[in-house]
Amino acid sequence: MDTAVLSCPNCGAALRAGPTDSVVVCAYCQSTVQVTPAGSPARLPEAALSPEVEPEIERLLRAGQRIAAIKLYREHTDVSLKQAKDAVDAIGTSIGLPAPSHGAMSSWSCVIWAGALVAGFLLWMVVLVLAIEGVGYGVRLLFGDTWSAAWGEMVQVCTGFFLVFASIAGFIMWGNARISQR
């Protein structure tokens, strides 16, 4: 393979590096990217580490402490979080560590989540039906024959609508709370 296709760590544009290239300039954002002989992007030149810091970052990466390695990298360079993450990932790749999986779920995880969602939905439906029937039973117990069957059914329907509305509102509020935590 004569040319390696990489992406710019700043803007994400495609970079083309030949087998002898050690530095590539992005055509879009004009950033300079160092390239290792294997064709993987390395740190930006302005983010050069002191010789005693890089072994510490490698040690942290080998110990599985990627976030601490990124934090240490940022403390010793003047780069953004994304640039530090990309640089630490490049260091990890250069020492033979696998590239991090950026939150991708395995197929079994998807199956488990789908099963949990279906089970949760079925449980919610059972609870909803039992609650509605319980209200109908309670109305019949309280009022006996004084209420017509139509009134009892109307109370059950209103209770059902209220429970569905409250459940949906609760799911929306729970989802918003989860999103705001990120």
Residue, then its C-alpha position, 0 to 999 in steps of 0.5 A: m500500500d503506497t498511501a495511508v488515508l488518515s483523518c485530521p485530529n482537528c477537523g476530521a478531514a481526510l489526510r493522505a500520507g505516503p510511506t516516507d511522509s513523517v509530517v502531513v498538513c491538513a488541506y482544510c484547517q492547515s494543522t500539522v500532523q506527525v505520522t508514524p512509519a505505520g501510518s497512524p497519526a501521532r501527536l501534534p508537534e506543538a504538543a511535544l511531551s517531555p521525555e519523562v512524561e511519555p513513559e508515565i502515560e504509557r504506564l497508565l495506559r498499560a494499567g488501563q487508566r486511560i482517563a488519567a493518561i489523558k488528564l496527565y497529557r493535558e497537564h503537560t501540553d496546551v491542547s484541547l480534550k479531543q486532541a489529548k484523547d487522540a494523542v493518548d489513543a495514538i500512544g496506546t496504539s504505538i505501544g500495541l494496545p487495542a484502540p478504545s471502543h468508543g461506547a459501541m455496544s456488542s450484539w449481545s448487549c443489544v439483545i439484552w437491552a432489547g429483552a429488558l425493554v420488552a420485559g419492562f413494557l410487559l410489566w408496565m402493561v400488567v401493572l396498568v391493567l391491574a391498577i385499572e381493574g383494582v379501581g373498578y373493583g374499589v368503585r364497585l365495593l364502595f358504591g355497590d349497586t348505587w352506581s351504574a356499570a357505565w359509571g364504573e367503566m368510565v371511572q376505569v377508563c379515566t383512571g387508565f388515561f391518567l395512569v398512561f399519561a403519568s407513566i409517559a410523563g415519568f418516562i420523559m422526566w426520567g429521560n431528561a434527567r439522564i440526558s442532563q447528567r451527561 
